[in-house]
Amino acid sequence: MPGAGSGEPYRFVVDETSFDFRGLPEEQLTVLLDDFNESFEELRERHKDKVAFSTSWYEVECVDGLKIYQVLFEHALPGVDRDTLMRTRLLMDRCPSWDTEPFDGPELVEVDGEVEVEARSIGYAWHHARTGRHTACVVFPVAHRLGWQAVSAVEGPSGDPETVKVFFLAEPAAVTDFWRSLFKLENVAEADFLDRAREAFPGLVFADSLSFGKFDGVYRELRDWVVDVLSVVQDHFADALRKHSGQPDRVQDELKPYRLTLSPESSNTHRNKKAMRQRDVDHDGETYRCEWHAKKDGHRNRVHFSLPEQRLGGRVLIGIFVDHLDT
């Protein structure tokens, strides 16, 4: 498990400095805590061994004169729903802490020019970003910082401030943006591509037979294009099909703004039964036809994928990486 002796940092940490309840009516705070609970529970379910928080979270002053532990355990804000507070306590109690071992990272950081005192978890994310292993910070729903932010800090007793990018998120939907960014930021290797793709594209299923070696070209030249293809297929393909009742020409027109060429096979290829069988992919004992494809060039390199499949819970199977199939 990351952070538990493996030497691998957690991928998500709770930004304790974002839990600032000042100025929030207690009924609104209940709603916001409910939102946090829902989002955090979903994040933990999807990435359980990659999420942690700092034990200093309980000691954060969230209201003038009140710390988080007083709100959660002593009901210092009586207007906040007790069941909501109980759920927050349980979620955090079940979450591992990243600072069970000594950590010499910075506590004073600047986020987009704004100083944060004792921002231990942001410091943790900053520290690991410097080594090329990025950690995202989970923030309370009213936090104004979201997405990639410039974070500056100094590590050690002396030295100049160093600025790196750290990702901040308030809802699980943003997790995919984080994972997708890492293909470039961490220069994801070919051997790790499919594992990372499963994190970045939960709406897709990847055939075990996929291999960049079947393309015409080297992995480094093709990786970012493949990521772009997967992004469009997950984010827009199913919606375009529904919107246009599956009519291929209209679906293609809908997807043109994304500057990728996506299309099904031509009528000529459909008449070639042998060629069409090349578009059939076996996955978990089932056969799926992957005739829709993205073209990198007119004459080479295709990513073939299926229509959304009920057998896959409505997801799309990415079935074939290939130079070119028979037509």
C-alpha positions, 0 to 999 in steps of 0.5 A, spaced: 500 500 500 502 506 498 505 510 504 505 504 508 512 502 507 512 501 499 516 508 498 510 510 493 506 516 495 499 516 496 496 519 490 490 523 493 491 527 500 486 531 503 488 539 504 486 540 511 487 548 509 481 548 505 476 546 511 474 553 513 467 554 515 467 561 517 461 565 514 457 559 513 451 558 516 450 552 519 445 549 515 449 550 509 455 547 512 451 541 513 449 541 505 457 542 504 459 536 509 454 532 505 457 533 499 464 532 501 462 526 504 459 523 498 465 525 494 470 523 498 466 516 499 466 515 492 473 517 491 475 512 497 471 506 493 475 507 487 482 509 489 482 506 496 489 504 497 491 511 494 487 516 498 490 519 505 489 525 510 494 528 515 493 527 522 493 534 523 486 535 519 483 534 526 487 540 529 485 545 524 481 551 526 475 551 521 471 557 525 474 562 529 476 559 536 474 552 534 478 546 531 475 541 526 475 535 532 471 540 536 465 540 531 466 533 529 466 530 536 464 535 541 458 538 536 461 545 537 456 547 532 449 545 534 446 547 528 450 542 523 446 535 522 449 530 527 448 524 522 452 528 517 458 529 522 458 522 524 459 520 517 464 525 516 468 522 522 467 515 520 470 516 513 476 519 516 477 514 521 477 509 516 482 513 511 489 512 512 494 518 514 500 519 510 504 522 516 505 516 520 512 516 519 516 523 519 516 527 513 521 533 512 517 536 507 515 544 507 509 546 511 509 553 509 507 554 502 504 559 497 498 557 492 498 561 486 501 567 490 497 566 496 501 564 503 498 557 506 501 556 513 502 549 516 499 546 509 502 540 511 498 536 505 499 541 500 507 540 502 506 533 501 504 534 494 509 539 492 514 535 495 512 529 491 511 533 485 518 535 485 520 528 484 516 527 478 510 523 482 504 527 482 499 527 488 492 531 488 489 535 494 482 533 495 479 540 498 472 542 501 467 544 496 467 551 497 475 552 496 476 556 490 482 553 488 481 547 483 485 544 477 492 545 476 495 550 481 502 553 481 505 551 488 511 554 491 515 552 497 522 551 500 525 544 502 530 544 508 533 550 512 535 554 506 535 555 499 530 558 493 523 557 493 521 552 487 514 552 484 511 546 481 504 544 479 499 541 484 492 538 482 486 540 487 479 537 486 473 537 490 469 532 486 470 525 483 469 527 476 475 531 476 479 525 478 480 523 470 483 530 468 488 528 473 490 522 471 490 524 464 494 529 465 499 525 468 501 521 461 505 527 459 507 530 466 510 523 468 512 520 462 508 514 463 512 508 460 509 503 455 509 497 460 504 502 465 500 505 459 494 500 460 494 500 468 494 508 467 488 508 462 484 504 466 484 509 472 483 515 467 478 512 463 473 508 467 468 509 462 472 504 457 474 497 457 481 495 455 482 488 451 488 484 454 490 483 447 492 491 446 499 492 444 503 499 441 507 494 438 502 493 433 502 500 430 506 503 425 511 507 429 514 507 436 510 508 443 513 515 444 510 518 438 503 515 439 502 515 446 499 522 446 494 521 440 492 515 443 490 519 450 486 524 445 482 518 442 480 515 448 478 522 451 474 523 446 471 516 445 469 516 453 467 523 453 463 524 447 462 518 443 456 515 447 452 522 447 453 523 440 450 516 438 444 518 442 443 525 440 443 522 432 440 515 433 447 512 431 447 515 424 454 515 422 455 521 418 451 525 423 456 522 429 462 524 425 460 531 424 458 531 432 465 529 433 469 533 428 471 539 433 475 535 437 480 534 431 480 527 430 478 522 425 473 517 427 468 513 423 465 506 422 467 501 416 465 503 409 460 499 406 465 495 402 468 493 408 462 490 410 461 486 404 468 483 406 466 478 411 473 476 412 475 483 413 470 484 418 472 478 422 478 482 423 474 487 427 471 481 432 475 481 439 474 476 444 474 479 451 472 475 458 469 469 453 465 474 449 466 477 442 465 484 440 465 487 434 470 493 434 468 497 427 468 504 429 475 506 429 480 513 430 485 514 424 491 517 426 494 518 418 490 516 412 493 510 411 496 507 417 495 507 425 488 505 427 484 505 434 478 500 433 472 500 439 465 497 439 459 501 440 457 502 448 455 495 450 450 492 455 454 486 456 460 491 459 455 496 463 454 501 457 461 502 456 465 501 450 471 496 449 477 499 446 479 492 442 484 493 437 491 497 436 493 496 429 497 499 423 491 497 418 486 492 417 484 489 411 478 492 407 
